[in-house]
């Protein structure tokens, strides 16, 4: 397994990480046994970075990772690194009601996560969205206290803009910024990515397949389950979906010429953007994981990259990446 280092102060991780959210929530029903087998397969393949959130299934995802690690070989378990997001407030019905970044809340969230994960430390800890009522300095300062106490190894951030990134980095070392980055979501390239690089902060890129939209497996006639949040996502709606899948068709021609899959091409593109970027692949099944791992063997030369840019130029995506009310919570978009 190839490795990369998250920023100048962060850990060395596998070049791909496994995003575990879909195993518990938001993409419709999942198969628990297959989810566990997929985590085990990822560990066997050398993936070390497991990304989760305490609000994914209201703790379900952390408990799933706990079980997967407990039943994995000791060597794989010792190599595993947990990246945990916190702060999202949920209802019993599954709704989101805001974010809490108060220092006492940060420490409370961490205590519960450590218990659910069955571990004495979290490798990277980050608030999922900036709490607009709490200065980022206070939230980061609370995580820094958890680092000092040995409960957290590294401080991360999620979906913050360049100004917030600077404010946070002035308080304590930041290992990485977790943010959406893909051929359809390139907003970070203007100011956020250059700022992260200036500050020595790595990127863990989620949504590298745009929630399956550019995986090559999503079809125009696919019916999404009622509990699949993509049904409310603007990029999966009506004419937007048709336009976005036209972009996928253009990407497929390039992939076919190279003898690789669309998903592998999209992941390889993110990998090609810099060795300070670690893509998170949200595979819920072993076959999808195997496909994603194949991206590590792909080299995109200048002609390939030019062809990809022509097929999906910056800003080509139709529709925002979240519904309007969720876009309002993204510090990275302001």
Protein Blocks (a to p, Z undefined) as FASTA:
>chain_A
ZZddehjkbccddfbdcdfklmmgonapadfklmmmmmmmmmmnopabdcddfkgoghml
mmmmmmmmmmpcfklmmmpccdddehiacdfkopafbdcfbfklmmmmmmmmmmmnopab
dfbdcdfbdcfkbcfklmmmmmmmmmmnopafbdcdehiafklmmmmmmmpccfbdcddd
dfklcklmmmmmmmmmmnopacddehklgnollnopacfklccdfklmklmgmklgcjlm
mmmmmmmmmmmmmmmmnopafklmmmmmmmmnockbccddfbfbfklmmmmmmmmmpccd
fklmmmmmmmmgghkagcifbdfklmmmmmklZZ
